[in-house]
Structures are given as C-alpha cells and as structure tokens.
Amino acid sequence: MTFTIAIVGRPNVGKSTLFNRLVGRRAALVDDTPGVTRDRREGEGRLGPLRFRLFDTAGLEEGDDESLAGRMMLQTRRAVEEADLALLLIDGRAGLTPTDEHFGRMLRQSETPVAVIVTKCEGEAGAGGIAEAWGLGLGDPVPISAEHAEGLSDLYDALASNMPHAREMEDAAGRDEGKDEDQPLRLAIVGRPNVGKSTLLNRLVGDERVITGPEAGLTRDAISVAWKFGNREVELVDTAGLRRRSRVVEDLEKLSVADARRSLGRSEVVVLVFDASLEPMKQDFTIASLVVDEGRALVIALNKWDALPNPQETLEAYHGAIGITLSQAKGVPVVPLSALTGRGVERLMPVVLEAYDRWNIRVPTSALNRWLAVMVEQHPPPLAAGRRIRLRYVTQAKARPPTFAAFCNRPADLPDSYRRYLVNGLREAFDLPGVPIRFNLRKTNNPYAS
C-alpha cells in the first residue's frame, strides 16, 4: 500500500512550494496571497528513491463548519486522518505563532505521526524559528528551504525514519526503474464558474473530496484525484472556472486560468460541464473549441437537468447549438445529468470510455485507401489552374487524436471545403463522432524533378 503524507500548516508558510518540490513540477499554485490553496491536492511525491502519495492542504484556520474556512479545515482534517505521516510546516522567519501552537496541540491529539518542518531557512534566516519549534513537543524540527532546495537530505531522513518499509522501497525503486506501467486515464472536468464541476467530481468518487458551495470560483487550482471506475484507474482533475479573458483581471485568477489550461494539455478526455438551467453562452463554446484545438476527446455534460421544466425541448436545442458551433468535432456526445442528485451520472463514464477508445483508434492503411478511392470517385477534387488535383495516397500518421496524411500533387490548391468533405467522410466511415480529426496534406515528390 502507498505511503501517504499530508502537508499542513497555517496559511502562507510554504506548503505548496514544498509540494511542488516533492512532486517535481509546478503542480500547485504559489502566490504571496494567503489562502491560495483551498482544496486537498494530491500528487505522486518522490525524494531520492522514496516514493509516496502527497497531500497539499489548505491553511489551518478556525471557522464555522458552514463557512468557507470551516469547509477548508474539514478537508485538511480528513487529509491528516487518511495520511500515514503529517508534516507540520512552521515559517522559520516568522517564528512560532499562537496559531502554530494551537494546531500543534491539535495534531498531538491525532493518531497520525507528525514531523515538524521549519521552512524558509535558507542561510541563517530561520535560526530563531528552529529554536522555537522545539517548544511544540513534536520531536526534532527539520530546517529546510523548499524554494532553494536546501535541507532536503535532512527531510529525507525524517521521511525514511517514519516509513516502515523505506529500505524495501529503495530496493524496489532500483529494480523497477525503467519499467513502463499502465497509466491511468486522465480525465479533466472543465467549464465556466459555478456550473457544478466540483459537485460532479464528488458525485463520481462518492466522497466530499473537493470543496463545493454557492460561491463562484471556489476551485482555484487544478485538483487531481486518483479514482477507480470498475477495473479502470482514472485520474480525475477538477479545474478552476474559465471566464472570458476580458473579465480575468486579478493575478491570482490569471494563475488559476493558466493552471486549468495546462490541465487540458495533460488530459486525454475532457468533460465540459454546461449549466442546463441557463441558455448556452458563447464562453461555453469557446471552451469547447479550446478543447478540440488541443486535440482532446470531448464529452459534454448538461448539469442541473433535474431543474428543467421541458427537458426534451432543451436537449434538442442544445444538440442543435452544439452541432452548429462545433462542426470541427461533429457528433460530440452529450450526457444530461444532475450532479447534485446523481440522476444520469451513471451514464457519464461509459460515454467517456467510448470517446477515449475512438480517440485512440488506428485505421489500417488499406482500409483508408479504399475509402479514399470511393470518396474521390463520388466527388472528384476540383481543377486548379486548369489542372486536376490528384489525391494519390492516405495513411494515418498517429492517434490521440487521429491524425491522417494525404499525399497530393497540388496540396496548396485543394479548397478547405473539399478538406472538410474528406474529414466528414472519415468521421462517418470509421465511426469517429465527436473526435477531433487532424487531416494534413503533403506534396508528392516529382520523380522527374532532377
């Protein structure tokens, strides 16, 4: 079983900086604004040969259970309960505060082992904080600087001493190095703010895994959640709401939007959530076009379906709008559901897996060229400067998304309308509804050119 570590502490002590250092990439948003992290973020951490599951949590704050601070605190408490080790971070420059002492007492009452980590200790900056951290009564404080990668060897010793199978993990890491393991399906949930993305993720995993509420913009950074659907490993990613560029003015929201866009590039299938109780907006289709341009498999979820007075009429109107607006991914699957009540949610994942299989399709070259011959016979390419454009050969260059290359004597002269005719023919002949298709034209070599 994977060893799990939770990073906890008051706001702005460097929890996300340490998280990014241990997972090896900029996975969590880092900003000088306190309270940037709101949800519990997961990642695969590594330090030398040690491998572990890592939780980045919201800052430890007091608050009513119904308030935003209270909901954030609940997620942090659950992370500590589920973890095998909690890292309590103290700001070495600021020293020990009453808030640190309060939460130190709280963690002493927990059954989870605790290690005290004093951050921002580059040079001699945190000497005073290190001395004060002894007063927590939680063992030897470990001074580090996550930003400057200082003190990581001491942090390694602290982690290894709390991991019962650290030696076996080191040996296993050496044996398994270079093995190609099956990767989970990467599924991102995107949409405008407050359309129900986080509620849908919680419904899928069957747990209050991310914070939800009536406030718009609760999710700030992309939250990755490991999940299993049947026998299929899935990495679910909840993203911040995407608004029009003109409305994104704050630096923190710009970071959130950039993080959501990066999640699109790392995903394989994207579920775009619409608020079905409202008229479809231009921003919804702008996000859909962004997903298609990224080459991801797209599934549209019409949320809040239980609140509609005329669901059939609404569904027909959405199908019409989607068909007109997303012509480059004709036939995108649409799943009406209610994330709040669970109605229709069971239909989502089978549709997602079908879209993923189509996105990975490989078409034999022989079948492609038989198809091309029929298409050209039915509608020959037009003349260009009095000469016939000839499509000689087609092959699939790659999958994910399906990308095809056709060899032509005059590729620059083939009209876009004929290219669309070929793409639509591919979609119909090889059962590729809703999948973004790349169709490239290449010039055939002239054997007499030399």
VODRENPA-218488 format. One record per residue (C-alpha): x, y, z. Coordinates in steps of 0.1 Angstrom, whole numbers, padded with zeros to 4 digits, always signed. Layout:
XYZ...
This chain:
+0000+0000+0000+0013+0035-0009+0027+0056+0020+0007+0088+0023+0020+0122+0036-0001+0153+0044+0015+0188+0044-0003+0210+0069+0003+0244+0085-0011+0279+0087-0016+0300+0056+0014+0311+0036+0041+0291+0053+0053+0274+0020+0031+0242+0019+0025+0245-0019+0062+0253-0026+0073+0221-0008+0045+0201-0026+0058+0213-0059+0094+0205-0049+0085+0169-0039+0063+0161-0069+0089+0176-0093+0068+0201-0111+0047+0233-0106+0016+0214-0097+0002+0237-0071-0004+0275-0074+0021+0295-0054+0014+0332-0046+0022+0357-0018-0016+0359-0012-0025+0338+0019-0051+0311+0014-0044+0303-0023-0049+0266-0017-0085+0257-0008-0089+0220-0017-0068+0190-0009-0044+0184-0038-0029+0150-0045+0004+0141-0062+0030+0114-0065+0059+0126-0045+0095+0114-0046+0126+0122-0027+0156+0102-0038+0144+0066-0040+0114+0072-0017+0080+0071-0034+0048+0083-0016+0014+0098-0021+0014+0135-0011-0015+0158+0000-0012+0196-0002-0038+0211+0021-0055+0244+0028-0040+0266+0055-0051+0256+0091-0077+0282+0100-0105+0284+0126-0140+0288+0112-0177+0277+0114-0184+0244+0098-0207+0260+0072-0182+0288+0064-0156+0285+0036-0128+0284+0062-0147+0256+0080-0151+0236+0048-0114+0241+0040-0105+0230+0076-0126+0199+0072-0107+0188+0041-0074+0194+0059-0086+0173+0089-0096+0145+0066-0062+0146+0049-0045+0142+0082-0067+0113+0092-0060+0095+0059-0023+0101+0060+0005+0079+0074+0025+0110+0083+0017+0147+0087+0043+0174+0080+0036+0204+0102+0052+0234+0085+0065+0264+0105+0077+0296+0090+0113+0299+0103+0115+0337+0096+0083+0345+0114+0090+0321+0143+0064+0301+0163+0030+0318+0164+0000+0312+0187-0018+0296+0156+0011+0272+0152+0009+0262+0189-0028+0257+0187-0026+0234+0157+0004+0216+0172-0018+0207+0201-0045+0195+0177-0020+0173+0158-0006+0158+0191-0042+0145+0198-0043+0129+0163-0032+0093+0158-0012+0103+0128+0026+0107+0134+0038+0143+0130+0071+0157+0118+0079+0194+0123+0094+0211+0092+0107+0246+0096+0106+0263+0062+0123+0294+0047+0156+0285+0064+0180+0295+0036+0212+0306+0052+0207+0316+0088+0173+0331+0082+0153+0306+0102+0176+0301+0132+0152+0317+0157+0122+0297+0143+0141+0264+0146+0148+0270+0183+0112+0280+0190+0098+0249+0171+0113+0227+0198+0086+0240+0221+0058+0222+0202+0069+0189+0218+0067+0170+0184+0103+0159+0181+0133+0173+0163+0124+0202+0139+0138+0198+0104+0150+0231+0088+0146+0233+0050+0142+0258+0022+0119+0243-0004+0123+0272-0027+0161+0268-0028+0162+0230-0023+0182+0233+0009+0179+0207+0038+0163+0180+0016+0188+0154+0029+0175+0161+0065+0139+0159+0052+0148+0125+0035+0160+0112+0069+0128+0124+0086+0106+0107+0060+0125+0075+0059+0125+0071+0097+0087+0072+0096+0083+0049+0066+0083+0013+0079+0093-0002+0046+0117+0026+0034+0146+0001+0028+0123-0022+0007+0110+0008-0012+0146+0018-0020+0154-0016-0033+0121-0018-0053+0127+0016-0068+0161+0003-0081+0145-0029-0095+0115-0011-0112+0135+0017-0127+0126+0020-0164+0095-0002-0163+0066+0010-0183+0035+0007-0161-0001+0012-0172-0010+0048-0168-0044+0059-0156-0070+0076-0178-0065+0113-0174-0100+0129-0172-0104+0167-0168-0136+0184-0158-0139+0220-0171-0165+0247-0176-0175+0282-0166-0175+0291-0129-0203+0277-0107-0217+0252-0132-0212+0222-0109-0177+0208-0118-0167+0201-0082-0201+0187-0073-0198+0163-0103-0163+0151-0092-0176+0145-0057-0205+0125-0071-0183+0104-0093-0159+0094-0065-0187+0091-0039-0170+0114-0014-0168+0151-0005-0133+0152-0020-0133+0189-0030-0150+0219-0016-0184+0229-0030-0208+0257-0023-0228+0285-0038-0198+0308-0040-0185+0312-0076-0147+0305-0081-0142+0282-0051-0117+0260-0070-0086+0279-0077-0060+0253-0089-0065+0220-0107-0072+0193-0082-0061+0158-0092-0079+0129-0076-0070+0092-0080-0101+0071-0086-0111+0037-0099-0140+0030-0122-0146-0007-0123-0111-0021-0131-0100+0012-0148-0076+0035-0130-0087+0071-0135-0070+0104-0126-0098+0130-0122-0089+0166-0124-0112+0194-0112-0103+0228-0127-0110+0264-0119-0139+0280-0138-0129+0296-0172-0142+0331-0178-0138+0354-0207-0103+0369-0209-0116+0404-0205-0131+0395-0171-0099+0379-0157-0081+0408-0141-0067+0396-0108-0032+0380-0108-0044+0350-0088-0073+0343-0112-0049+0345-0141-0028+0318-0124-0059+0297-0119-0069+0300-0155-0034+0292-0167-0034+0261-0145-0068+0250-0159-0054+0254-0195-0023+0233-0186-0046+0206-0173-0063+0204-0207-0030+0198-0224-0022+0169-0199-0056+0153-0201-0069+0127-0226-0106+0131-0222-0123+0163-0212-0158+0166-0197-0172+0201-0204-0200+0209-0179-0228+0232-0191-0254+0247-0167-0285+0233-0185-0308+0256-0164-0294+0286-0184-0291+0294-0221-0259+0282-0236-0233+0310-0236-0206+0319-0260-0180+0312-0234-0192+0275-0232-0185+0270-0268-0152+0289-0266-0141+0264-0240-0153+0235-0262-0133+0249-0292-0102+0252-0270-0106+0215-0260-0109+0205-0297-0080+0227-0307-0059+0209-0280-0068+0176-0297-0086+0161-0266-0116+0138-0267-0146+0159-0256-0178+0149-0238-0204+0175-0228-0223+0171-0195-0256+0191-0192-0258+0196-0155-0288+0206-0133-0310+0186-0156-0335+0179-0128-0344+0216-0126-0357+0219-0162-0394+0222-0169-0391+0209-0205-0360+0187-0207-0367+0172-0242-0370+0207-0258-0339+0218-0240-0319+0187-0252-0329+0193-0288-0319+0230-0286-0285+0221-0271-0279+0194-0298-0287+0220-0325-0264+0246-0310-0236+0222-0304-0239+0208-0340-0237+0243-0355-0209+0256-0332-0187+0226-0330-0186+0215-0366-0149+0206-0363-0159+0178-0338-0192+0168-0352-0212+0144-0331-0198+0153-0297-0216+0131-0271-0240+0149-0248-0250+0134-0214-0278+0151-0194-0273+0146-0156-0277+0161-0122-0245+0161-0102-0264+0172-0070-0289+0143-0070-0269+0118-0090-0295+0114-0117-0279+0103-0150-0244+0104-0136-0240+0066-0141-0242+0072-0179-0212+0095-0180-0182+0072-0176-0193+0047-0202-0196+0076-0227-0161+0088-0216-0146+0054-0222-0162+0052-0257-0148+0086-0265-0113+0076-0252-0114+0044-0274-0123+0065-0305-0096+0090-0297-0070+0061-0297-0083+0044-0329-0059+0031-0355-0073+0027-0391-0054+0002-0414-0038+0019-0444-0055-0005-0469-0090+0005-0455-0081+0042-0457-0071+0040-0494-0102+0020-0503-0122+0047-0486-0103+0075-0504-0109+0058-0538-0147+0058-0531-0147+0095-0519-0127+0107-0550-0150+0087-0573-0181+0102-0558-0168+0138-0558-0135+0144-0577-0113+0172-0565-0118+0205-0584-0095+0218-0611-0067+0242-0602-0053+0265-0629-0068+0241-0655-0052+0210-0640-0068+0182-0620-0058+0179-0583-0049+0143-0576-0051+0126-0542-0028+0096-0545-0025+0080-0511-0036+0084-0475-0023+0070-0442-0027+0075-0405+0003+0093-0391-0007+0089-0354-0035+0085-0329-0045+0106-0299-0061+0124-0317-0065+0105-0350-0041+0123-0375-0041+0115-0412-0018+0125-0440-0029+0126-0477-0004+0128-0505-0014+0152-0532+0002+0168-0563-0011+0203-0555-0019+0205-0518-0019+0243-0516-0047+0244-0541-0071+0220-0525-0101+0240-0512-0110+0239-0475-0145+0228-0484-0131+0196-0500-0109+0190-0470-0140+0192-0448-0157+0168-0471-0129+0143-0466-0129+0148-0428-0167+0143-0425-0163+0112-0447-0136+0098-0423-0158+0105-0393-0188+0086-0409-0169+0057-0424-0148+0048-0394-0173+0058-0366-0155+0088-0352-0183+0111-0339-0171+0139-0317-0134+0131-0321-0111+0159-0333-0095+0148-0365-0063+0162-0380-0061+0159-0418-0028+0171-0433-0019+0174-0470+0016+0166-0482+0030+0171-0517+0041+0140-0536+0076+0140-0550+0080+0145-0587+0103+0117-0600+0114+0139-0629+0123+0169-0609+0161+0162-0610
